[in-house]
Amino acid sequence: MMTTVALGTATRPSRWLVFPKENPTARLRLFCFPYAGGNAWTFHKWPESLPPWVELCALQLPGRGNRMHESPFTSLLPLVQTVAPEIEPYLDKPFAFFGHSMGAMIAFELARHFRRERGLLPLQLLISGRRAPHLPRTEKDLSSLSEPDFLDSLRDLNGTPKEVLENRELMQLMSTLLRADFAVCTHYTYRPEPPLACPIMAFGGLSDREVSRKQLEGWGEHTSASFSVRMLPGDHFFLNSDQSTLLTLLTHELNRVYPQITQMS
């Protein structure tokens, strides 16, 4: 879906943003950022389970979906600097950020970018499946593995469908994208800044071998507001395997944090 954004009396198309269910009367926008190899389609059914006063806006990065033939990013900060002006026109109402794994890093750095550059903050930062950014890297660099080892690692992560892993042509297409996304995650360098003055909630999978609860708890250092952790059944991709529980928790949290918005509905 192509979305246009009003800029005064002009409009321009956005390849970057997908609204699965447009909701012009919404009082809050929830921006969702995908994991490595994921795309905006990951979130296409979420509006069905979210409050009616929430409009979901999903990021579509180069190298996937209708942008398959565009080169993906291999570094986080250039990605954030490019994405920020695409998102900024939509920050005309209260907003929250949700990101899973690589998407959590995008959400975090975008929140810091808008604080620095525009004095804006999300009403809440919802982090999923990613260790706190200041903690040392414990995962191996998947982006530089040989192809057989790369495929084995993808199987261990359990985020790539078996039919894709076994399809040589599909994997040739996906390999470039996945290696680029893993490079974004692996080569990220944290730069200290003051904590964000917005609540942070972190979600994790009870069987996730990539991210522990202790690593999620580290996100508490990045907020001067409230912080909490919620653990769900499942591995690193619990947002797919236990989506209903995650969306129930998200809805509960949005209703708790934004009572002034729900009262207006």
Secondary structure, DSSP 8 states (H G I E B T S, - for coil): --EEEEETTEEEEESSEE-SS--TT-SEEEEEE--TT--GGGGTTGGGGS-TTEEEEEE--TTSGGGTTS---SSHHHHHHHHHHHHGGG-SS-EEEEEETHHHHHHHHHHHHHHHHHS---SEEEEES---TTS---S--GGGS-HHHHHHHHHHHT-S-HHHHT-HHHHHHHHHHHHHHHHHHHT--------BSS-EEEEEETT-SSS-HHHHHGGGGGBSS-EEEEEESSSTTHHHHTHHHHHHHHHHHHHHH-HHHHHH-
